Amino acid sequence: MTLNLDGAAILAFLLALMRGTAFLIACPPFATKAIPAVAKITIAAGLALAAVGPLAHDPMPESTGALMIAVALQVLVGAAMGFVVQLFVGAVQSAGALIDQFSGLNLPPSIDPLGLEQLPVIGQLYEWLATVLLFTTGADAILAQGFVRSFSVVGTRLPPLVVQRLPTLLGSDLAGFFAAAAEVAAPLVAVLFVAQLLLALLAKAAPQTNVFSLGFVLQATIAFAALGLAVVALPSDVANLVGRGMSQIVGGG
């Protein structure tokens, strides 16, 4: 039996595999030690197969030096893409941390089994919910489509326009991270702020009232009730943030 292998397609697959591996190493929820490296490489190989078509139309490197530059470019582009997605998805976790601070509960941080780092309790809850929603809202398909479409922006060579716009894109991504975290946390923070304001007015109007003991129970009740209502909006928030992150990557070129 004779196998006819296209050298350009094989090289395109290997270059796409480099970008896919770097992307998954930096992209949540794959950027954790809880997911084995073999699983990451396998998923990266699947993404690379889908990207062979768009990348094979680009001129392939013809020398060892050009090949090394192309490999380095794929790794850098994949890591940059994962970093951008990490910013937008991490905004959900940061929103949970903001809610934890404004809730007044000040619960001690606990070890996150995925990232192996200490996180506030509500921040960790939001991180787990964001991880689950990535696979239940279709956001994982958005990630895969954005990864494949990125090869139409940056193939085997880095366009000068992308180099010129890179500082602007990174600056807008960082600004978008803080704005997204504030948007997700804003409804709960507003409710908790109003609750604290009402407790302050109560302490001023009735000094004999034990506002401290009453306020803790009331604020905790309001925080958990508002948290239960806010979780309903998280699916659309996660899908929107992933979409914004991938549009920054694909549309930024």
C-alpha positions as CSV (number, residue, x, y, z in Angstrom):
1,M,0.0,0.0,0.0
2,T,1.3,3.4,-0.9
3,L,0.6,6.6,1.1
4,N,0.7,9.9,-0.7
5,L,1.6,12.5,1.9
6,D,1.6,16.2,1.1
7,G,4.7,17.7,2.6
8,A,3.1,21.2,2.8
9,A,0.1,19.8,4.6
10,I,2.3,17.9,7.1
11,L,4.3,21.0,7.8
12,A,1.2,23.1,8.2
13,F,-0.2,20.5,10.7
14,L,3.0,20.6,12.8
15,L,3.0,24.4,12.8
16,A,-0.7,24.5,13.7
17,L,0.1,22.0,16.5
18,M,2.7,24.3,17.9
19,R,0.2,27.2,18.0
20,G,-2.6,24.9,19.4
21,T,-0.4,23.6,22.2
22,A,0.8,27.1,23.3
23,F,-2.9,28.2,23.1
24,L,-4.1,25.5,25.4
25,I,-1.3,26.0,27.9
26,A,-2.4,29.6,28.4
27,C,-6.1,29.3,27.7
28,P,-8.6,28.5,30.5
29,P,-9.8,26.0,31.6
30,F,-6.9,24.1,30.1
31,A,-4.2,26.2,31.7
32,T,-4.2,24.2,34.9
33,K,-2.2,21.3,36.2
34,A,-5.4,19.3,36.7
35,I,-5.5,18.6,32.9
36,P,-2.7,16.2,31.8
37,A,-0.3,17.3,29.2
38,V,-1.3,14.3,27.0
39,A,-4.9,15.6,26.9
40,K,-3.8,19.1,26.0
41,I,-1.6,17.8,23.1
42,T,-4.5,15.6,21.9
43,I,-6.9,18.5,21.8
44,A,-4.3,20.7,20.2
45,A,-3.8,18.0,17.5
46,G,-7.6,18.1,16.8
47,L,-7.5,21.8,16.5
48,A,-4.5,21.6,14.2
49,L,-6.2,19.2,11.9
50,A,-9.0,21.8,11.4
51,A,-6.5,24.5,10.7
52,V,-4.4,22.6,8.1
53,G,-6.6,23.9,5.3
54,P,-6.3,27.7,6.0
55,L,-2.6,27.4,6.9
56,A,-1.6,25.2,3.9
57,H,-2.4,28.1,1.5
58,D,0.4,30.2,3.1
59,P,3.9,29.9,1.8
60,M,5.8,27.3,3.9
61,P,9.3,28.0,5.2
62,E,12.0,26.5,2.9
63,S,15.0,26.7,5.2
64,T,16.0,25.7,8.7
65,G,16.2,29.3,9.8
66,A,12.8,30.2,8.4
67,L,11.3,27.1,9.9
68,M,12.6,28.0,13.4
69,I,11.2,31.5,13.0
70,A,7.8,30.1,11.9
71,V,7.7,27.7,14.9
72,A,8.6,30.6,17.3
73,L,5.9,32.7,15.7
74,Q,3.2,30.0,16.2
75,V,4.2,29.6,19.8
76,L,4.0,33.3,20.4
77,V,0.7,33.8,18.6
78,G,-0.8,30.8,20.5
79,A,0.3,32.0,23.8
80,A,-0.9,35.5,23.1
81,M,-4.3,34.2,22.1
82,G,-4.5,32.1,25.3
83,F,-3.5,35.2,27.3
84,V,-6.3,37.3,25.8
85,V,-8.9,34.6,26.5
86,Q,-7.5,34.3,30.0
87,L,-8.1,38.0,30.6
88,F,-11.7,37.9,29.6
89,V,-12.6,34.6,31.3
90,G,-10.6,35.6,34.3
91,A,-12.8,38.7,34.6
92,V,-15.6,36.4,36.0
93,Q,-13.2,35.2,38.7
94,S,-12.2,38.7,39.5
95,A,-15.9,39.7,39.7
96,G,-16.4,37.0,42.3
97,A,-13.5,38.4,44.3
98,L,-15.0,41.9,44.1
99,I,-18.3,40.6,45.4
100,D,-16.5,38.8,48.2
101,Q,-14.9,42.0,49.3
102,F,-18.1,44.1,49.1
103,S,-20.2,41.5,50.8
104,G,-18.6,42.1,54.1
105,L,-18.3,38.4,54.8
106,N,-14.5,38.4,54.4
107,L,-14.3,34.6,54.4
108,P,-10.8,33.2,54.4
109,P,-9.4,32.1,51.0
110,S,-9.3,28.5,50.2
111,I,-7.1,26.4,47.9
112,D,-8.4,26.2,44.4
113,P,-8.0,22.5,43.2
114,L,-7.7,23.6,39.6
115,G,-5.2,26.4,39.8
116,L,-3.6,25.3,43.1
117,E,-3.7,28.8,44.4
118,Q,-5.6,30.6,47.2
119,L,-8.8,32.3,46.1
120,P,-11.7,34.0,47.9
121,V,-14.7,31.7,48.3
122,I,-17.0,33.6,46.0
123,G,-14.2,34.1,43.5
124,Q,-13.6,30.4,43.4
125,L,-17.3,29.7,43.0
126,Y,-17.4,32.0,40.0
127,E,-14.3,30.4,38.5
128,W,-15.9,26.9,38.7
129,L,-19.1,28.2,37.2
130,A,-17.2,29.9,34.4
131,T,-15.4,26.6,33.7
132,V,-18.6,24.6,33.6
133,L,-20.4,27.2,31.4
134,L,-17.5,27.2,28.9
135,F,-18.7,23.7,27.9
136,T,-22.4,24.1,28.4
137,T,-23.1,27.4,26.6
138,G,-21.2,26.7,23.4
139,A,-18.3,28.9,24.3
140,D,-15.9,26.0,23.6
141,A,-17.1,26.0,20.0
142,I,-16.4,29.8,19.8
143,L,-12.8,29.1,21.1
144,A,-12.3,26.4,18.4
145,Q,-13.7,28.6,15.6
146,G,-11.7,31.6,16.7
147,F,-8.5,29.5,16.8
148,V,-9.0,28.2,13.3
149,R,-10.0,31.7,12.0
150,S,-6.8,33.2,13.6
151,F,-4.8,31.5,10.8
152,S,-6.4,33.9,8.3
153,V,-5.0,36.8,10.3
154,V,-1.6,35.4,11.1
155,G,-0.3,32.4,9.1
156,T,3.3,31.5,8.7
157,R,4.4,35.1,8.7
158,L,3.5,38.1,10.9
159,P,1.7,40.9,9.0
160,P,3.2,44.3,9.6
161,L,-0.3,45.7,10.4
162,V,-0.6,43.2,13.4
163,V,2.8,44.4,14.7
164,Q,1.7,48.0,14.5
165,R,-1.6,47.4,16.3
166,L,-0.3,45.0,18.9
167,P,0.3,47.6,21.7
168,T,-3.1,49.1,21.1
169,L,-4.7,45.6,21.2
170,L,-3.0,44.7,24.5
171,G,-4.0,48.0,26.1
172,S,-7.6,47.6,25.0
173,D,-7.6,44.0,26.3
174,L,-6.3,45.0,29.7
175,A,-8.9,47.8,29.9
176,G,-11.6,45.3,28.8
177,F,-10.6,43.0,31.6
178,F,-11.2,45.5,34.3
179,A,-14.4,46.8,32.6
180,A,-15.7,43.2,32.2
181,A,-15.0,42.4,35.9
182,A,-16.9,45.5,36.9
183,E,-19.8,44.8,34.6
184,V,-20.3,41.2,36.0
185,A,-19.9,42.3,39.6
186,A,-21.8,45.7,39.4
187,P,-25.4,44.5,40.1
188,L,-24.3,42.7,43.3
189,V,-21.9,45.4,44.4
190,A,-24.7,48.0,44.0
191,V,-27.2,45.9,46.0
192,L,-24.6,45.3,48.8
193,F,-23.6,49.0,48.8
194,V,-27.3,50.0,49.2
195,A,-27.6,47.5,52.1
196,Q,-24.6,49.0,53.9
197,L,-26.0,52.5,53.3
198,L,-29.3,51.5,54.8
199,L,-27.6,49.9,57.8
200,A,-25.6,53.1,58.3
201,L,-28.8,55.2,58.3
202,L,-30.4,52.7,60.7
203,A,-27.5,53.1,63.1
204,K,-27.8,56.9,62.9
205,A,-31.6,56.9,63.4
206,A,-31.7,54.3,66.2
207,P,-28.3,54.3,68.0
208,Q,-29.7,51.8,70.6
209,T,-30.1,49.2,67.9
210,N,-27.3,46.6,67.8
211,V,-26.5,47.2,64.1
212,F,-23.4,45.1,64.2
213,S,-25.1,41.8,65.0
214,L,-28.1,42.7,62.9
215,G,-26.1,43.9,60.0
216,F,-24.0,40.8,59.6
217,V,-27.0,38.5,59.3
218,L,-28.9,40.9,57.1
219,Q,-25.9,41.6,54.8
220,A,-25.1,37.9,54.5
221,T,-28.7,37.1,53.6
222,I,-28.8,39.8,51.0
223,A,-25.5,38.8,49.6
224,F,-26.5,35.1,49.1
225,A,-29.9,36.0,47.8
226,A,-28.4,38.5,45.2
227,L,-25.7,36.0,44.4
228,G,-28.4,33.4,43.5
229,L,-30.1,35.9,41.2
230,A,-26.9,37.0,39.6
231,V,-25.8,33.5,38.8
232,V,-28.7,33.3,36.3
233,A,-26.9,35.9,34.1
234,L,-23.5,34.2,34.1
235,P,-24.1,31.9,31.1
236,S,-24.7,34.9,28.8
237,D,-21.8,36.8,30.5
238,V,-19.4,33.9,29.9
239,A,-20.4,33.4,26.2
240,N,-20.2,37.2,25.7
241,L,-16.7,37.5,27.2
242,V,-15.4,34.6,25.2
243,G,-16.9,36.1,22.1
244,R,-15.3,39.4,22.9
245,G,-11.9,37.8,23.5
246,M,-11.9,35.9,20.2
247,S,-13.1,38.9,18.2
248,Q,-10.2,40.8,19.6
249,I,-7.9,38.1,18.3
250,V,-9.5,37.5,14.9
251,G,-10.7,41.0,14.2
252,G,-7.6,42.6,15.5
253,G,-5.7,41.8,12.5
